[in-house]
């Protein structure tokens, strides 16, 4: 997934196949494998209104990312566009990362869909990263193409200890998530929030990296901090609703 995270149980996995529009299988070890290459379009709805990741077209979140390498600005916008991915109509979300002086770092279009139970699925992305005058699309993937599988980015009812694949495209996108808490409190430039969901995000492709993210009810992604593998902190500084 792109760097802003936009914007997921080894025992007793809380998302069943009939509720998710996909299939949950044990993937070896203590990690579940969520979402096969084919999703069931009949199990998905048009509106993404999960309280911890509401994606209403026209909504914009602005973030400030600060690390030892400097500052970056991240703007996440829910567009009015849709894309059919593996038969499922997904909402298109643009995630634009720029340097402090406005130079593009990464421009990504993420595709999300919500099932009837309220789980938000991540079904793919097209990403362009800019560095040294070159453009890379590495990390782009689409569920149902070349063996890629969709994953869950936000559960309908997050439960502490639940683990899940957020995406799975072997060798390119293998993010996993775990719910650490559902009762956190966060205060930042946009306000104070209680009953915040806290997750841990990792990937087998870069096992030295671990991130924590916080999601506020009615707002979405409000804070991210690297726990290891970096020192970046991403903070929501502004939210605009349609």
C-alpha positions in Angstrom: 0.0 0.0 0.0 1.1 3.6 -0.5 2.9 5.3 2.3 0.0 7.2 3.9 -1.9 4.0 4.4 -5.0 5.3 2.5 -6.7 5.9 5.1 -6.9 -4.9 7.9 -7.7 -13.5 13.5 -5.5 -16.0 13.5 -8.0 -17.7 15.8 -11.7 -17.1 15.2 -11.3 -14.8 12.3 -14.2 -12.4 12.5 -14.9 -11.9 8.8 -16.7 -14.8 7.2 -16.8 -15.6 3.5 -20.5 -14.8 3.1 -20.2 -11.5 4.9 -17.1 -10.3 3.1 -17.8 -11.0 -0.5 -14.7 -13.2 -0.5 -13.3 -16.3 1.2 -11.2 -16.6 4.4 -8.7 -19.5 4.4 -6.0 -20.4 6.7 -2.8 -19.4 5.0 -0.2 -21.2 7.1 1.3 -20.5 10.5 -1.0 -18.3 12.5 -1.9 -15.9 9.7 -5.2 -16.1 7.8 -5.3 -15.6 4.1 -8.2 -13.2 3.3 -9.7 -12.7 -0.1 -9.2 -15.0 -3.0 -8.5 -13.8 -6.5 -12.2 -13.7 -7.2 -14.7 -11.6 -5.1 -18.5 -12.0 -5.2 -19.9 -8.7 -6.5 -23.3 -9.5 -5.1 -21.9 -9.1 -1.6 -20.7 -5.6 -2.1 -22.6 -2.2 -1.7 -22.1 1.1 -3.4 -21.4 3.3 -0.3 -18.4 3.1 1.9 -19.7 4.3 5.3 -17.6 2.2 7.7 -17.3 4.6 10.7 -13.5 4.2 10.9 -12.9 4.6 7.2 -15.8 6.6 5.7 -15.0 7.3 2.0 -17.6 9.8 0.9 -16.8 11.3 -2.5 -15.6 14.9 -2.2 -13.9 14.3 1.2 -10.3 15.4 1.5 -7.7 14.7 4.3 -4.5 16.6 4.5 -1.5 15.2 6.4 1.9 16.3 7.4 4.7 13.7 7.4 7.8 14.5 9.4 11.0 12.5 9.6 14.7 13.0 9.9 14.7 13.3 6.1 12.4 16.3 6.2 8.7 17.1 5.7 6.2 15.9 3.1 2.6 16.8 2.5 0.0 14.1 1.8 -3.4 14.9 0.4 -6.0 12.1 0.2 -9.1 12.8 -1.9 -12.2 10.5 -2.4 -13.0 11.1 -6.0 -16.4 10.6 -7.7 -14.9 8.0 -10.0 -15.3 4.3 -9.7 -13.4 1.3 -11.2 -14.6 -2.2 -11.7 -12.1 -4.6 -10.1 -12.7 -8.3 -10.4 -16.4 -7.6 -10.9 -16.7 -5.3 -7.9 -17.4 -1.6 -8.3 -14.7 0.2 -6.3 -14.4 3.8 -5.1 -11.3 5.5 -6.4 -9.2 7.5 -3.9 -6.3 9.6 -4.9 -3.3 9.8 -2.6 -0.8 12.5 -3.6 2.5 12.9 -1.7 4.7 16.0 -2.3 7.8 17.5 -0.7 7.5 20.6 1.4 8.2 22.8 -1.7 5.6 21.0 -3.8 7.6 18.5 -5.8 5.8 15.2 -6.5 7.0 12.2 -4.6 4.2 9.7 -5.2 0.8 9.8 -6.9 -1.5 6.9 -6.2 -5.0 5.9 -7.1 -6.3 3.3 -4.6 -9.5 1.3 -5.1 -11.7 0.4 -2.1 -15.0 -1.4 -1.8 -17.3 -2.2 1.1 -19.2 -5.5 1.6 -22.7 -5.9 3.1 -21.3 -6.5 6.6 -19.4 -3.2 6.6 -15.8 -4.4 6.0 -13.8 -2.2 3.7 -11.7 -4.1 1.2 -8.6 -2.9 -0.6 -8.8 -4.2 -4.2 -5.9 -2.6 -5.8 -3.9 0.5 -6.7 -2.1 2.2 -9.5 0.9 4.1 -8.2 3.6 6.3 -9.7 6.7 7.2 -7.6 9.1 9.9 -8.7 12.8 9.9 -8.0 15.8 11.1 -9.8 13.8 12.1 -12.8 12.4 8.6 -13.2 8.9 7.3 -12.7 8.3 3.8 -11.2 5.0 2.0 -11.1 6.3 -0.8 -8.8 3.7 -1.8 -6.2 0.8 -1.4 -8.6 -1.6 -4.3 -8.4 -5.2 -5.3 -9.1 -7.3 -8.0 -7.5 -7.9 -10.9 -9.9 -5.0 -10.0 -12.1 -1.8 -12.1 -12.1 -2.8 -13.9 -8.9 -3.3 -10.8 -6.8 -5.9 -11.0 -4.0 -7.9 -8.3 -2.3 -7.5 -7.7 1.5 -9.3 -5.9 4.3 -8.2 -2.5 5.2 -10.8 -1.8 7.9 -13.0 -4.4 9.6 -16.7 -3.7 10.2 -16.2 -4.5 13.9 -12.5 -4.3 14.8 -11.5 -6.7 17.6 -8.3 -6.6 19.6 -6.0 -9.4 18.4 -7.5 -9.7 14.9 -5.0 -10.1 12.1 -5.6 -9.8 8.4 -4.0 -9.4 5.0 -4.6 -5.9 3.6 -3.4 -6.9 0.1 -1.6 -9.7 -1.5 0.3 -9.6 -4.7 3.3 -11.8 -4.3 6.6 -10.0 -4.4 5.0 -6.6 -4.9 2.3 -6.0 -2.2 2.0 -8.2 0.9 0.8 -5.9 3.7 -0.7 -7.3 6.9 -2.5 -5.6 9.8 -3.3 -6.4 13.4 -5.8 -4.6 15.7 -3.9 -3.6 18.8 -6.6 -1.5 20.6 -10.1 -0.1 20.1 -10.1 2.4 23.0 -7.2 4.7 22.3 -7.3 8.5 22.7 -5.6 10.8 20.2 -5.2 14.6 20.2 -4.0 16.5 17.2 -4.5 19.6 15.0 -8.0 18.6 14.0 -9.2 17.8 17.5 -9.4 15.1 20.3 -10.7 11.7 19.6 -11.7 8.8 21.9 -12.4 5.1 21.2 -9.8 5.2 18.5 -8.8 2.0 16.7 -5.0 1.3 16.8 -3.4 -1.0 14.3 0.0 -2.4 13.6 1.0 -2.6 9.9 3.8 -4.7 8.5 4.9 -6.5 5.3 6.9 -9.6 4.6 8.7 -7.7 1.9 10.3 -5.4 4.4 10.2 -7.2 7.8 12.4 -4.5 9.4 9.5 -2.0 9.2 6.6 -1.8 11.6 4.0 1.1 11.7 1.2 1.9 14.1 -1.9 3.7 12.8 -4.8 5.3 14.5 -8.4 5.6 13.1 -11.0 7.9 14.7 -14.7 7.2 14.4 -16.4 9.4 11.8 -13.0 10.7 10.6 -10.8 7.9 9.4 -7.0 7.7 9.5 -5.6 10.4 11.9 -2.1 9.4 12.9 0.8 7.1 11.9 4.1 6.4 13.6 7.0 4.2 12.7 7.8 1.8 15.5 10.8 0.4 13.8 12.6 0.8 10.5 12.1 4.6 10.3 11.2 7.7 12.3 8.4 9.2 10.2 5.2 10.5 11.9 2.2 11.3 9.8 -0.5 13.6 11.4 -3.9 14.7 10.1 -3.9 18.5 9.9 -7.1 19.2 8.0 -10.2 17.4 6.9 -12.7 18.9 4.4 -16.1 17.3 3.9 -18.3 17.8 0.8 
